[in-house]
Amino acid sequence: MEKIKVMIIGNNDNRIYEIKSLLGNEKIAFIGFSKQDEMALDKAISLKPHVIIIQCENDYHDAIDSAKKIYIKIPGCAVIFLCDRFDMTMIEEVMLAGVRKVLQLPIDAKTLTENIEVAYNIEKSRLENTDTIATNMQSRIITVFGAKGGIGKTTVTVNLAVALAKMKKKVAIVDLDLQFGDVNVYFDIDPKNTIAELSQGKDSGDIDAIKRIMTLHFSGVSIVCAPKSPEYAEYVTPNNVETMINTMRPYYDYILIDTTPQFNDVTMTAIENANLVLLISVPDISTLRNTKISLNILESLQQREKTEIVINRVTKGLISIKDMQRVLGIPAKNNIALDFKTAVNCHNKGVPIVLDSPKSEIGKDLLKLAKNVVSRIDNNMS
């Protein structure tokens, strides 16, 4: 059964955390949250939730304005208001804005879940009986994560981006390995400015400022590079990252995010804002253990449903793909052959594998990964 994808919009962090904690249910998948600002609608359009919970307090006029825009721009998405208090005048206004339910805080998990299901079913029925199609499809966000360093996470990110660009997609990479990110090395570029300069200038919400610090590779991929030195990593906050991603959404078909192998705040922001998380693993005991732990963490954070495993460096050995699938409890549809010689040669030349050696086994596997990703992510967002 398809899980009901739920997003939260609101400005009270404590309230948002409280609401999120009530969504631990096998029927519901929490997919992200946003401040109630001008970027909320863009994020909602990209994430394609089934239900949006708007947390509102004394002044609910901004919330009503958001609800009206969601009703028009995202057919099939039900809106629920959660308020500390409300009156009949407010209820009339919110119903005219297309809000399905108005609920009062505090609320228990069972009541909230039941109302989410009702709102979802009503809106699903409405969508099934209309010819309206959402036309504002925006960026698909793909976050690439690995439970250990040195397992080919950046190799996958870079080559997936170039493969998507070869498919005539408009693609950007954001390097969020903030201390030792080296996406630029794989492209043989030396950026003048990086995400650190963007964050210091507080320009994360300005698309022109973002494009000024980007480097455009001849493959067509635009890159936001990691800071040039580890000490500059502290300038980049989760809020910077979320604002930047939301600002970039309308301008790219795919935004790929390379991350550090840690569940820190910046990495979690990248995961929560993603439409798809690619979890990279390799067939060795240590990485397999860490990957299993990571899957459990993603499950507890309700991010597991949008996660796919990519097994890198596949070769005949003691640990087979079947063994990995059995241990992880998840199918591994995306496998990339072991070919150190080709990978290292391309890395040293600063030319992605899918450009330099597309007919090699590893090159074919990376191109196949791109096709699988497009199929998976488009089906999930349709």
RODOVO-37355 format. One record per residue (C-alpha): residue number from 1; residue in one letter; z, y, x. Coordinates in pm, 1 decimal. Layout:
N
     k   r          z          y          x
   NUM   a          Z          Y          X
...
This chain:
382
     k   r          z          y          x
     1   m        0.0        0.0        0.0
     2   e      -91.1      345.3      129.8
     3   k      207.2      555.1      226.9
     4   i      245.6      898.5       70.9
     5   k      194.5     1152.7      349.8
     6   v      444.6     1437.3      318.6
     7   m      451.9     1773.8      495.6
     8   i      732.7     2032.8      478.6
     9   i      686.1     2411.8      481.9
    10   g      984.8     2643.3      521.9
    11   n     1170.0     2888.9      742.7
    12   n     1521.0     2742.4      740.6
    13   d     1533.7     2488.6     1025.3
    14   n     1857.5     2332.4      900.2
    15   r     1715.8     2284.1      552.7
    16   i     1393.0     2137.7      690.1
    17   y     1591.0     1887.2      899.2
    18   e     1800.9     1799.7      593.7
    19   i     1490.5     1739.9      379.1
    20   k     1320.1     1540.8      654.3
    21   s     1624.6     1313.0      681.4
    22   l     1581.5     1220.8      312.0
    23   l     1227.8     1091.1      367.5
    24   g     1320.5      767.6      547.1
    25   n     1146.0      544.4      297.5
    26   e      888.3      265.6      326.8
    27   k      670.7      445.5       70.1
    28   i      667.4      781.6      247.8
    29   a      535.6      900.9      585.5
    30   f      652.0     1239.8      714.9
    31   i      354.0     1389.5      900.3
    32   g      470.4     1733.6     1009.1
    33   f      614.5     2069.9      916.7
    34   s      526.0     2437.4      947.2
    35   k      689.7     2773.4      924.1
    36   q      596.6     2960.0      607.2
    37   d      346.8     3193.8      767.7
    38   e      -27.0     3257.1      788.7
    39   m      -78.9     2939.5      994.5
    40   a       79.8     2703.8      738.1
    41   l     -237.1     2663.1      531.3
    42   d     -453.5     2588.7      837.7
    43   k     -210.9     2320.0      948.7
    44   a     -195.2     2169.9      599.7
    45   i     -576.0     2158.8      574.1
    46   s     -594.1     1972.7      903.8
    47   l     -310.7     1725.7      837.8
    48   k     -430.8     1643.3      483.6
    49   p      -91.5     1560.5      328.6
    50   h      -64.6     1403.6      -15.9
    51   v      247.1     1607.9      -95.0
    52   i      377.3     1935.6       47.6
    53   i      744.0     2025.3        2.6
    54   i      801.0     2401.5       17.9
    55   q     1160.2     2491.2       96.5
    56   c     1237.0     2833.2      -48.5
    57   e     1549.1     3044.1      -75.0
    58   n     1615.6     3376.6     -248.1
    59   d     1270.2     3531.1     -206.4
    60   y     1024.2     3277.1     -342.7
    61   h      718.5     3503.4     -374.7
    62   d      573.8     3400.5      -36.2
    63   a      626.8     3037.5     -134.0
    64   i      436.4     3089.8     -459.3
    65   d      153.0     3254.9     -268.4
    66   s      139.1     2951.6      -34.1
    67   a      135.7     2714.7     -331.5
    68   k     -160.3     2896.1     -490.2
    69   k     -362.6     2869.1     -169.0
    70   i     -277.9     2500.0     -127.8
    71   y     -379.7     2424.6     -488.2
    72   i     -719.7     2586.0     -432.4
    73   k     -792.9     2478.5      -75.1
    74   i     -652.8     2122.5      -70.8
    75   p     -751.0     1929.3     -384.1
    76   g     -538.7     1619.7     -426.3
    77   c     -232.6     1768.4     -255.3
    78   a       74.3     1802.4     -479.7
    79   v      326.8     2080.6     -416.5
    80   i      701.2     2044.9     -474.0
    81   f      945.9     2335.5     -452.8
    82   l     1297.7     2270.3     -322.2
    83   c     1527.0     2565.2     -394.3
    84   d     1894.8     2652.7     -371.9
    85   r     1868.9     2804.4     -718.8
    86   f     1602.5     2892.4     -974.9
    87   d     1560.6     3040.1    -1321.9
    88   m     1307.8     3011.6    -1604.8
    89   t     1107.6     3316.1    -1487.6
    90   m     1057.9     3155.5    -1149.2
    91   i      960.7     2820.4    -1304.3
    92   e      688.1     2986.0    -1512.3
    93   e      543.9     3153.9    -1202.4
    94   v      546.3     2843.4     -985.9
    95   m      388.4     2627.0    -1254.9
    96   l      103.6     2877.6    -1284.9
    97   a       61.9     2843.2     -906.8
    98   g       -2.9     2469.1     -947.6
    99   v      341.3     2346.7     -837.4
   100   r      411.9     1997.7     -974.8
   101   k      790.8     1987.8     -944.1
   102   v     1075.5     2237.1     -895.9
   103   l     1391.2     2069.7     -763.2
   104   q     1731.1     2206.9     -669.0
   105   l     1921.6     2152.7     -346.8
   106   p     2131.0     1961.2     -267.2
   107   i     1933.8     1652.0     -366.7
   108   d     1967.9     1283.0     -286.6
   109   a     1699.3     1068.5     -122.5
   110   k     1635.1      854.6     -432.9
   111   t     1573.1     1154.0     -661.3
   112   l     1349.7     1324.6     -405.3
   113   t     1147.6     1006.6     -345.2
   114   e     1098.2      947.9     -718.2
   115   n      974.1     1303.2     -771.0
   116   i      740.9     1278.6     -471.0
   117   e      587.1      963.5     -621.0
   118   v      543.8     1127.1     -962.9
   119   a      383.6     1440.3     -815.0
   120   y      156.1     1229.9     -594.7
   121   n       36.5     1013.7     -884.5
   122   i      -32.1     1315.8    -1107.1
   123   e     -236.3     1489.8     -837.9
   124   k     -417.1     1169.8     -742.2
   125   s     -521.8     1124.4    -1104.9
   126   r     -643.9     1485.2    -1117.6
   127   l     -850.1     1439.8     -802.7
   128   e    -1005.2     1115.2     -927.2
   129   n    -1130.9     1297.3    -1233.8
   130   t    -1291.7     1591.1    -1059.2
   131   d    -1594.9     1636.3     -837.3
   132   t    -1422.1     1893.7     -616.8
   133   i    -1436.3     1815.3     -245.6
   134   a    -1235.0     1993.6       21.5
   135   t    -1485.6     2183.5      232.3
   136   n    -1250.8     2329.2      491.2
   137   m    -1229.7     2026.3      718.7
   138   q    -1078.8     2138.7     1043.5
   139   s     -978.6     1994.5     1378.3
   140   r     -869.1     1639.9     1425.6
   141   i     -579.0     1642.5     1669.6
   142   i     -556.6     1340.7     1900.6
   143   t     -244.4     1311.3     2114.5
   144   v     -267.3     1068.2     2407.2
   145   f       69.7      930.9     2513.7
   146   g      186.7      664.5     2755.7
   147   a      529.0      514.1     2813.3
   148   k      485.7      520.8     3189.5
   149   g      303.5      729.0     3449.9
   150   g       -4.5      605.2     3633.1
   151   i     -145.0      385.0     3355.5
   152   g     -466.8      579.5     3296.2
   153   k     -356.5      817.8     3022.2
   154   t     -544.1     1117.5     3163.2
   155   t     -849.0      903.7     3241.4
   156   v     -864.0      806.0     2873.9
   157   t     -809.7     1164.9     2755.1
   158   v    -1080.2     1312.8     2975.6
   159   n    -1342.8     1046.5     2910.3
   160   l    -1271.7     1034.5     2536.5
   161   a    -1321.6     1411.5     2520.5
   162   v    -1652.7     1395.2     2707.0
   163   a    -1769.6     1099.2     2496.3
   164   l    -1695.9     1298.4     2179.3
   165   a    -1883.9     1597.4     2324.2
   166   k    -2181.9     1366.7     2389.0
   167   m    -2166.8     1286.5     2016.0
   168   k    -2230.6     1657.5     1948.5
   169   k    -1866.9     1730.4     1861.4
   170   k    -1699.6     2056.1     1959.9
   171   v    -1410.0     1939.8     2178.2
   172   a    -1110.6     2093.0     2354.2
   173   i     -840.3     1942.8     2576.9
   174   v     -487.9     2080.8     2609.8
   175   d     -306.1     1949.3     2918.3
   176   l       61.2     1926.9     2820.4
   177   d      173.1     1734.6     3127.2
   178   l      331.0     2065.4     3218.5
   179   q      474.1     1982.4     3561.7
   180   f      203.4     1765.3     3716.6
   181   g      -92.2     1774.8     3478.5
   182   d     -424.1     1720.5     3657.3
   183   v     -691.1     1720.4     3388.3
   184   n     -862.7     1994.9     3587.6
   185   v     -896.7     1758.1     3887.7
   186   y    -1084.2     1502.9     3675.6
   187   f    -1331.4     1778.5     3586.7
   188   d    -1339.0     1927.1     3939.7
   189   i    -1240.7     2271.9     3816.1
   190   d     -997.5     2529.1     3955.1
   191   p     -872.5     2741.1     3664.1
   192   k     -782.7     3103.8     3712.5
   193   n     -531.6     3097.7     3427.0
   194   t     -339.0     2820.1     3252.4
   195   i     -122.0     2755.6     2948.0
   196   a      169.2     2913.4     3139.3
   197   e       -2.3     3252.8     3154.2
   198   l      -89.7     3225.6     2785.6
   199   s      271.4     3151.5     2692.7
   200   q      414.0     3425.1     2913.1
   201   g      184.3     3677.0     2749.5
   202   k      294.1     3560.6     2401.7
   203   d      -71.9     3523.8     2306.8
   204   s      -53.5     3167.2     2173.6
   205   g     -163.2     3286.2     1830.2
   206   d     -466.3     3481.0     1952.2
   207   i     -784.1     3270.9     1968.0
   208   d     -955.6     3523.4     2195.2
   209   a     -664.7     3504.6     2441.1
   210   i     -674.9     3123.9     2430.1
   211   k    -1047.2     3118.2     2501.8
   212   r     -999.8     3358.1     2793.6
   213   i     -768.3     3113.9     2971.1
   214   m     -987.1     2812.6     2889.9
   215   t    -1236.7     2664.0     3133.8
   216   l    -1564.1     2535.3     2991.2
   217   h    -1697.0     2223.2     3163.3
   218   f    -2072.3     2157.2     3175.2
   219   s    -2015.2     1853.6     2947.0
   220   g    -1927.0     2097.0     2669.4
   221   v    -1551.7     2029.7     2678.2
   222   s    -1319.9     2333.6     2682.9
   223   i     -994.6     2285.1     2874.9
   224   v     -653.6     2451.9     2856.2
   225   c     -512.0     2353.0     3193.9
   226   a     -151.7     2273.1     3282.8
   227   p       51.3     2521.5     3493.2
   228   k      -47.6     2533.5     3859.4
   229   s      308.7     2466.6     3975.6
   230   p      598.8     2276.6     3811.8
   231   e      833.6     2576.1     3794.9
   232   y      602.6     2746.5     3543.9
   233   a      646.3     2463.4     3291.9
   234   e      958.5     2627.8     3147.0
   235   y      747.0     2913.5     3009.9
   236   v      578.0     2678.1     2763.6
   237   t      788.3     2609.1     2453.7
   238   p      728.3     2381.4     2153.8
   239   n      671.0     2692.6     1943.7
   240   n      400.7     2810.2     2189.4
   241   v      231.4     2472.6     2164.6
   242   e      238.5     2451.1     1784.7
   243   t      112.9     2808.0     1745.7
   244   m     -170.0     2746.6     1991.4
   245   i     -278.0     2422.8     1824.0
   246   n     -277.8     2583.4     1478.9
   247   t     -477.7     2877.7     1612.2
   248   m     -738.8     2648.6     1769.1
   249   r     -782.6     2422.5     1464.1
   250   p    -1065.1     2613.8     1290.5
   251   y    -1274.9     2633.2     1607.5
   252   y    -1301.2     2270.8     1726.8
   253   d    -1392.5     1936.6     1573.6
   254   y    -1147.6     1753.9     1800.6
   255   i     -853.6     1875.2     2006.6
   256   l     -720.4     1618.0     2255.7
   257   i     -371.5     1659.5     2396.8
   258   d     -271.5     1490.9     2722.2
   259   t      105.3     1447.8     2751.7
   260   t      377.1     1359.9     2997.2
   261   p      532.9     1009.1     2964.5
   262   q      855.6     1149.0     2814.8
   263   f      979.4     1206.9     2460.2
   264   n     1063.7     1571.6     2524.2
   265   d     1035.3     1858.1     2273.6
   266   v      683.6     1960.0     2379.9
   267   t      553.3     1603.4     2364.1
   268   m      712.9     1551.8     2021.7
   269   t      543.8     1868.6     1896.4
   270   a      209.4     1726.5     2011.4
   271   i      281.0     1393.5     1839.5
   272   e      400.6     1544.7     1511.8
   273   n       97.8     1773.8     1491.6
   274   a     -149.2     1492.9     1561.8
   275   n     -377.3     1315.0     1317.4
   276   l     -394.4     1022.6     1558.6
   277   v     -170.6      913.4     1847.4
   278   l     -326.6      691.3     2112.5
   279   l      -50.7      498.5     2289.2
   280   i     -180.5      378.3     2627.3
   281   s      -49.3       55.7     2775.2
   282   v     -145.1     -187.8     3050.6
   283   p      -82.2     -563.7     3081.6
   284   d      232.2     -567.7     3293.5
   285   i      588.6     -652.4     3189.9
   286   s      742.4     -313.9     3270.4
   287   t      482.1     -111.4     3078.9
   288   l      483.5     -360.0     2791.6
   289   r      860.0     -316.4     2756.1
   290   n      832.4       63.2     2758.8
   291   t      546.4       52.9     2508.6
   292   k      755.7     -160.0     2270.2
   293   i     1042.4       89.0     2298.7
   294   s      802.2      377.6     2235.8
   295   l      667.1      210.7     1921.2
   296   n     1022.2      170.0     1791.2
   297   i     1093.2      538.7     1857.3
   298   l      770.9      642.7     1683.3
   299   e      868.3      419.7     1389.4
   300   s     1209.6      586.8     1362.7
   301   l     1041.3      928.7     1372.3
   302   q      792.8      819.0     1102.6
   303   q      497.8      866.0     1337.6
   304   r      411.9      496.9     1372.6
   305   e      148.7      483.1     1096.1
   306   k      -88.3      715.6     1281.0
   307   t      -44.8      540.4     1617.6
   308   e     -301.3      308.1     1775.8
   309   i     -261.6      105.9     2094.3
   310   v     -517.6      134.8     2375.3
   311   i     -485.8     -141.0     2635.4
   312   n     -617.8      -16.0     2968.2
   313   r     -705.2     -218.1     3280.6
   314   v     -778.2     -539.4     3091.2
   315   t     -844.0     -838.0     3317.1
   316   k     -781.4    -1210.0     3320.7
   317   g     -420.5    -1256.2     3420.7
   318   l      -80.2    -1387.3     3318.1
   319   i      -51.9    -1142.3     3025.5
   320   s     -339.0    -1162.4     2777.7
   321   i     -430.8     -920.6     2500.2
   322   k     -302.8    -1177.3     2249.3
   323   d       30.8    -1183.3     2432.3
   324   m       53.5     -803.8     2415.2
   325   q      -34.8     -798.1     2046.5
   326   r      230.6    -1058.1     1973.2
   327   v      503.1     -872.8     2163.5
   328   l      411.6     -529.9     2026.2
   329   g      349.1     -650.3     1672.5
   330   i       38.7     -433.7     1645.6
   331   p     -333.8     -510.8     1676.8
   332   a     -508.3     -384.5     1987.7
   333   k     -860.1     -287.7     1880.9
   334   n     -925.4      -62.5     2179.7
   335   n     -941.1     -234.1     2518.5
   336   i    -1069.0      -88.7     2845.7
   337   a    -1175.9     -309.6     3135.4
   338   l    -1013.8     -296.1     3478.4
   339   d    -1252.7     -130.6     3724.3
   340   f    -1055.6       56.1     3988.5
   341   k    -1360.5      109.4     4209.4
   342   t    -1561.1      297.7     3943.9
   343   a    -1257.2      485.2     3811.8
   344   v    -1136.6      602.7     4154.2
   345   n    -1488.9      689.4     4269.8
   346   c    -1548.7      908.0     3962.3
   347   h    -1204.9     1065.4     3989.4
   348   n    -1260.1     1157.2     4354.7
   349   k    -1597.8     1310.5     4269.5
   350   g    -1449.1     1503.2     3975.0
   351   v    -1705.0     1354.2     3735.0
   352   p    -1589.8     1168.3     3419.6
   353   i    -1681.2      798.3     3405.7
   354   v    -1885.1      833.0     3084.7
   355   l    -2110.4     1082.3     3265.1
   356   d    -2130.2      920.8     3608.0
   357   s    -2127.0      550.2     3515.5
   358   p    -2184.1      515.3     3140.2
   359   k    -2343.4      169.4     3180.3
   360   s    -2051.4       21.8     3371.4
   361   e    -1815.3     -204.6     3175.7
   362   i    -1540.2       56.8     3181.7
   363   g    -1788.6      326.9     3079.4
   364   k    -1906.8      120.8     2781.5
   365   d    -1547.6       55.4     2674.8
   366   l    -1465.5      427.7     2685.2
   367   l    -1772.9      514.6     2478.4
   368   k    -1676.4      242.4     2231.2
   369   l    -1326.7      392.5     2209.9
   370   a    -1479.0      726.4     2107.6
   371   k    -1676.7      561.8     1826.7
   372   n    -1366.8      376.0     1707.2
   373   v    -1161.4      695.2     1710.9
   374   v    -1418.3      887.1     1505.5
   375   s    -1432.3      604.2     1252.2
   376   r    -1055.1      569.3     1226.6
   377   i     -965.0      935.5     1209.4
   378   d    -1242.7     1033.1      966.4
   379   n    -1153.9      748.6      730.2
   380   n     -787.9      852.2      734.9
   381   m     -874.2     1213.6      655.3
   382   s    -1127.6     1139.3      383.0
